[in-house]
Amino acid sequence: MDDVDRLRRFCVDDPALAADPGGSWSGALDVRTAALVRMGALIATDAPAASIRSAVDEAVTAGVTLHEIVAVLEGMVSVVGLPRVVAAAPRIAAALGYGDDLVPEPAL
């Protein structure tokens, strides 16, 4: 299927799209880029910690650096707003193993 047909299928909500929920990225994105896109989407949707952890693991395995992960956080501020990014940051920090060092204790 070519890109025009794939776009048409998205436009009409073709049920066949559910069979391939984006895992392949149609071969258009390399593994690193796909991992960064996934992280951005999870930040945007306020995804749970387990999903963030999985995305971070995938990104690190693909060779994404801490600098690039922080760049995704920075870039998402203008897309979804600072509160959403701040909410995701502790989950990302924890997934990277920095949770205890970077996340302050809640005030009582």
Biotite code that builds the C-alpha atoms (Angstrom):
import biotite.structure as struc

atoms = struc.array([
    struc.Atom([0.000, 0.000, 0.000], chain_id="A", res_id=1, res_name="MET", atom_name="CA", element="C"),
    struc.Atom([1.413, 3.407, -0.910], chain_id="A", res_id=2, res_name="ASP", atom_name="CA", element="C"),
    struc.Atom([1.372, 6.508, 1.295], chain_id="A", res_id=3, res_name="ASP", atom_name="CA", element="C"),
    struc.Atom([-1.651, 8.064, -0.434], chain_id="A", res_id=4, res_name="VAL", atom_name="CA", element="C"),
    struc.Atom([-3.684, 4.910, 0.183], chain_id="A", res_id=5, res_name="ASP", atom_name="CA", element="C"),
    struc.Atom([-2.494, 4.735, 3.810], chain_id="A", res_id=6, res_name="ARG", atom_name="CA", element="C"),
    struc.Atom([-3.459, 8.414, 4.307], chain_id="A", res_id=7, res_name="LEU", atom_name="CA", element="C"),
    struc.Atom([-6.877, 7.737, 2.769], chain_id="A", res_id=8, res_name="ARG", atom_name="CA", element="C"),
    struc.Atom([-7.381, 4.836, 5.167], chain_id="A", res_id=9, res_name="ARG", atom_name="CA", element="C"),
    struc.Atom([-6.632, 7.111, 8.116], chain_id="A", res_id=10, res_name="PHE", atom_name="CA", element="C"),
    struc.Atom([-9.067, 9.710, 6.770], chain_id="A", res_id=11, res_name="CYS", atom_name="CA", element="C"),
    struc.Atom([-11.908, 7.197, 6.622], chain_id="A", res_id=12, res_name="VAL", atom_name="CA", element="C"),
    struc.Atom([-11.000, 5.396, 9.868], chain_id="A", res_id=13, res_name="ASP", atom_name="CA", element="C"),
    struc.Atom([-10.393, 2.080, 8.123], chain_id="A", res_id=14, res_name="ASP", atom_name="CA", element="C"),
    struc.Atom([-10.757, -0.710, 10.751], chain_id="A", res_id=15, res_name="PRO", atom_name="CA", element="C"),
    struc.Atom([-7.791, -2.514, 9.181], chain_id="A", res_id=16, res_name="ALA", atom_name="CA", element="C"),
    struc.Atom([-5.518, 0.162, 10.658], chain_id="A", res_id=17, res_name="LEU", atom_name="CA", element="C"),
    struc.Atom([-6.057, -1.309, 14.117], chain_id="A", res_id=18, res_name="ALA", atom_name="CA", element="C"),
    struc.Atom([-4.222, -4.446, 13.017], chain_id="A", res_id=19, res_name="ALA", atom_name="CA", element="C"),
    struc.Atom([-0.994, -2.428, 12.744], chain_id="A", res_id=20, res_name="ASP", atom_name="CA", element="C"),
    struc.Atom([-1.084, 0.248, 15.470], chain_id="A", res_id=21, res_name="PRO", atom_name="CA", element="C"),
    struc.Atom([2.050, 2.039, 14.297], chain_id="A", res_id=22, res_name="GLY", atom_name="CA", element="C"),
    struc.Atom([4.637, -0.495, 15.297], chain_id="A", res_id=23, res_name="GLY", atom_name="CA", element="C"),
    struc.Atom([6.256, -0.437, 11.881], chain_id="A", res_id=24, res_name="SER", atom_name="CA", element="C"),
    struc.Atom([6.061, 3.320, 11.221], chain_id="A", res_id=25, res_name="TRP", atom_name="CA", element="C"),
    struc.Atom([5.648, 2.194, 7.597], chain_id="A", res_id=26, res_name="SER", atom_name="CA", element="C"),
    struc.Atom([9.411, 1.789, 7.424], chain_id="A", res_id=27, res_name="GLY", atom_name="CA", element="C"),
    struc.Atom([9.719, 5.568, 7.022], chain_id="A", res_id=28, res_name="ALA", atom_name="CA", element="C"),
    struc.Atom([11.243, 6.270, 10.445], chain_id="A", res_id=29, res_name="LEU", atom_name="CA", element="C"),
    struc.Atom([14.447, 4.867, 11.852], chain_id="A", res_id=30, res_name="ASP", atom_name="CA", element="C"),
    struc.Atom([14.302, 3.248, 15.294], chain_id="A", res_id=31, res_name="VAL", atom_name="CA", element="C"),
    struc.Atom([15.742, 6.296, 17.101], chain_id="A", res_id=32, res_name="ARG", atom_name="CA", element="C"),
    struc.Atom([13.278, 8.718, 15.505], chain_id="A", res_id=33, res_name="THR", atom_name="CA", element="C"),
    struc.Atom([10.339, 6.393, 16.176], chain_id="A", res_id=34, res_name="ALA", atom_name="CA", element="C"),
    struc.Atom([11.379, 6.135, 19.839], chain_id="A", res_id=35, res_name="ALA", atom_name="CA", element="C"),
    struc.Atom([11.537, 9.935, 20.161], chain_id="A", res_id=36, res_name="LEU", atom_name="CA", element="C"),
    struc.Atom([8.143, 10.358, 18.495], chain_id="A", res_id=37, res_name="VAL", atom_name="CA", element="C"),
    struc.Atom([6.665, 7.768, 20.851], chain_id="A", res_id=38, res_name="ARG", atom_name="CA", element="C"),
    struc.Atom([8.086, 9.600, 23.864], chain_id="A", res_id=39, res_name="MET", atom_name="CA", element="C"),
    struc.Atom([6.577, 12.868, 22.655], chain_id="A", res_id=40, res_name="GLY", atom_name="CA", element="C"),
    struc.Atom([3.194, 11.237, 22.151], chain_id="A", res_id=41, res_name="ALA", atom_name="CA", element="C"),
    struc.Atom([3.272, 9.704, 25.612], chain_id="A", res_id=42, res_name="LEU", atom_name="CA", element="C"),
    struc.Atom([4.157, 13.054, 27.156], chain_id="A", res_id=43, res_name="ILE", atom_name="CA", element="C"),
    struc.Atom([1.278, 14.653, 25.248], chain_id="A", res_id=44, res_name="ALA", atom_name="CA", element="C"),
    struc.Atom([-1.220, 12.081, 26.473], chain_id="A", res_id=45, res_name="THR", atom_name="CA", element="C"),
    struc.Atom([-0.062, 12.082, 30.109], chain_id="A", res_id=46, res_name="ASP", atom_name="CA", element="C"),
    struc.Atom([0.772, 8.396, 29.856], chain_id="A", res_id=47, res_name="ALA", atom_name="CA", element="C"),
    struc.Atom([1.308, 6.262, 32.955], chain_id="A", res_id=48, res_name="PRO", atom_name="CA", element="C"),
    struc.Atom([4.782, 5.521, 34.325], chain_id="A", res_id=49, res_name="ALA", atom_name="CA", element="C"),
    struc.Atom([4.877, 1.997, 32.861], chain_id="A", res_id=50, res_name="ALA", atom_name="CA", element="C"),
    struc.Atom([4.346, 3.329, 29.333], chain_id="A", res_id=51, res_name="SER", atom_name="CA", element="C"),
    struc.Atom([6.942, 6.053, 29.821], chain_id="A", res_id=52, res_name="ILE", atom_name="CA", element="C"),
    struc.Atom([9.428, 3.504, 31.196], chain_id="A", res_id=53, res_name="ARG", atom_name="CA", element="C"),
    struc.Atom([8.900, 1.283, 28.181], chain_id="A", res_id=54, res_name="SER", atom_name="CA", element="C"),
    struc.Atom([9.401, 4.202, 25.792], chain_id="A", res_id=55, res_name="ALA", atom_name="CA", element="C"),
    struc.Atom([12.538, 5.366, 27.580], chain_id="A", res_id=56, res_name="VAL", atom_name="CA", element="C"),
    struc.Atom([13.960, 1.831, 27.549], chain_id="A", res_id=57, res_name="ASP", atom_name="CA", element="C"),
    struc.Atom([13.215, 1.597, 23.834], chain_id="A", res_id=58, res_name="GLU", atom_name="CA", element="C"),
    struc.Atom([14.854, 4.973, 23.204], chain_id="A", res_id=59, res_name="ALA", atom_name="CA", element="C"),
    struc.Atom([17.993, 4.170, 25.197], chain_id="A", res_id=60, res_name="VAL", atom_name="CA", element="C"),
    struc.Atom([18.296, 0.805, 23.461], chain_id="A", res_id=61, res_name="THR", atom_name="CA", element="C"),
    struc.Atom([18.048, 2.641, 20.132], chain_id="A", res_id=62, res_name="ALA", atom_name="CA", element="C"),
    struc.Atom([20.947, 4.900, 21.147], chain_id="A", res_id=63, res_name="GLY", atom_name="CA", element="C"),
    struc.Atom([18.991, 8.010, 22.120], chain_id="A", res_id=64, res_name="VAL", atom_name="CA", element="C"),
    struc.Atom([21.026, 10.170, 24.502], chain_id="A", res_id=65, res_name="THR", atom_name="CA", element="C"),
    struc.Atom([19.953, 11.956, 27.663], chain_id="A", res_id=66, res_name="LEU", atom_name="CA", element="C"),
    struc.Atom([20.485, 15.230, 25.798], chain_id="A", res_id=67, res_name="HIS", atom_name="CA", element="C"),
    struc.Atom([17.982, 14.141, 23.126], chain_id="A", res_id=68, res_name="GLU", atom_name="CA", element="C"),
    struc.Atom([15.441, 13.005, 25.726], chain_id="A", res_id=69, res_name="ILE", atom_name="CA", element="C"),
    struc.Atom([15.683, 16.366, 27.485], chain_id="A", res_id=70, res_name="VAL", atom_name="CA", element="C"),
    struc.Atom([15.311, 18.048, 24.079], chain_id="A", res_id=71, res_name="ALA", atom_name="CA", element="C"),
    struc.Atom([12.021, 16.175, 23.592], chain_id="A", res_id=72, res_name="VAL", atom_name="CA", element="C"),
    struc.Atom([10.821, 17.476, 26.963], chain_id="A", res_id=73, res_name="LEU", atom_name="CA", element="C"),
    struc.Atom([11.830, 21.008, 26.010], chain_id="A", res_id=74, res_name="GLU", atom_name="CA", element="C"),
    struc.Atom([10.190, 20.765, 22.601], chain_id="A", res_id=75, res_name="GLY", atom_name="CA", element="C"),
    struc.Atom([6.939, 19.443, 24.007], chain_id="A", res_id=76, res_name="MET", atom_name="CA", element="C"),
    struc.Atom([6.467, 22.533, 26.206], chain_id="A", res_id=77, res_name="VAL", atom_name="CA", element="C"),
    struc.Atom([5.339, 24.585, 23.210], chain_id="A", res_id=78, res_name="SER", atom_name="CA", element="C"),
    struc.Atom([3.077, 21.772, 22.030], chain_id="A", res_id=79, res_name="VAL", atom_name="CA", element="C"),
    struc.Atom([1.305, 20.605, 25.191], chain_id="A", res_id=80, res_name="VAL", atom_name="CA", element="C"),
    struc.Atom([2.306, 23.170, 27.807], chain_id="A", res_id=81, res_name="GLY", atom_name="CA", element="C"),
    struc.Atom([4.691, 23.243, 30.728], chain_id="A", res_id=82, res_name="LEU", atom_name="CA", element="C"),
    struc.Atom([2.358, 21.534, 33.260], chain_id="A", res_id=83, res_name="PRO", atom_name="CA", element="C"),
    struc.Atom([2.016, 18.420, 31.090], chain_id="A", res_id=84, res_name="ARG", atom_name="CA", element="C"),
    struc.Atom([5.795, 18.248, 30.559], chain_id="A", res_id=85, res_name="VAL", atom_name="CA", element="C"),
    struc.Atom([6.488, 18.806, 34.260], chain_id="A", res_id=86, res_name="VAL", atom_name="CA", element="C"),
    struc.Atom([4.074, 15.964, 35.047], chain_id="A", res_id=87, res_name="ALA", atom_name="CA", element="C"),
    struc.Atom([5.959, 13.605, 32.713], chain_id="A", res_id=88, res_name="ALA", atom_name="CA", element="C"),
    struc.Atom([9.478, 14.617, 33.767], chain_id="A", res_id=89, res_name="ALA", atom_name="CA", element="C"),
    struc.Atom([9.598, 12.613, 37.041], chain_id="A", res_id=90, res_name="PRO", atom_name="CA", element="C"),
    struc.Atom([8.432, 9.480, 35.205], chain_id="A", res_id=91, res_name="ARG", atom_name="CA", element="C"),
    struc.Atom([11.143, 9.958, 32.598], chain_id="A", res_id=92, res_name="ILE", atom_name="CA", element="C"),
    struc.Atom([13.748, 10.680, 35.284], chain_id="A", res_id=93, res_name="ALA", atom_name="CA", element="C"),
    struc.Atom([12.764, 7.527, 37.164], chain_id="A", res_id=94, res_name="ALA", atom_name="CA", element="C"),
    struc.Atom([12.918, 5.441, 33.988], chain_id="A", res_id=95, res_name="ALA", atom_name="CA", element="C"),
    struc.Atom([16.437, 6.743, 33.416], chain_id="A", res_id=96, res_name="LEU", atom_name="CA", element="C"),
    struc.Atom([17.422, 5.869, 36.991], chain_id="A", res_id=97, res_name="GLY", atom_name="CA", element="C"),
    struc.Atom([17.493, 9.459, 38.243], chain_id="A", res_id=98, res_name="TYR", atom_name="CA", element="C"),
    struc.Atom([14.208, 9.427, 40.132], chain_id="A", res_id=99, res_name="GLY", atom_name="CA", element="C"),
    struc.Atom([15.544, 9.653, 43.681], chain_id="A", res_id=100, res_name="ASP", atom_name="CA", element="C"),
    struc.Atom([18.187, 12.239, 42.783], chain_id="A", res_id=101, res_name="ASP", atom_name="CA", element="C"),
    struc.Atom([16.052, 14.641, 40.757], chain_id="A", res_id=102, res_name="LEU", atom_name="CA", element="C"),
    struc.Atom([12.509, 14.374, 42.047], chain_id="A", res_id=103, res_name="VAL", atom_name="CA", element="C"),
    struc.Atom([11.916, 16.348, 45.265], chain_id="A", res_id=104, res_name="PRO", atom_name="CA", element="C"),
    struc.Atom([10.046, 14.832, 48.165], chain_id="A", res_id=105, res_name="GLU", atom_name="CA", element="C"),
    struc.Atom([6.425, 16.017, 48.334], chain_id="A", res_id=106, res_name="PRO", atom_name="CA", element="C"),
    struc.Atom([5.747, 18.719, 50.924], chain_id="A", res_id=107, res_name="ALA", atom_name="CA", element="C"),
    struc.Atom([3.682, 17.547, 53.861], chain_id="A", res_id=108, res_name="LEU", atom_name="CA", element="C"),
])
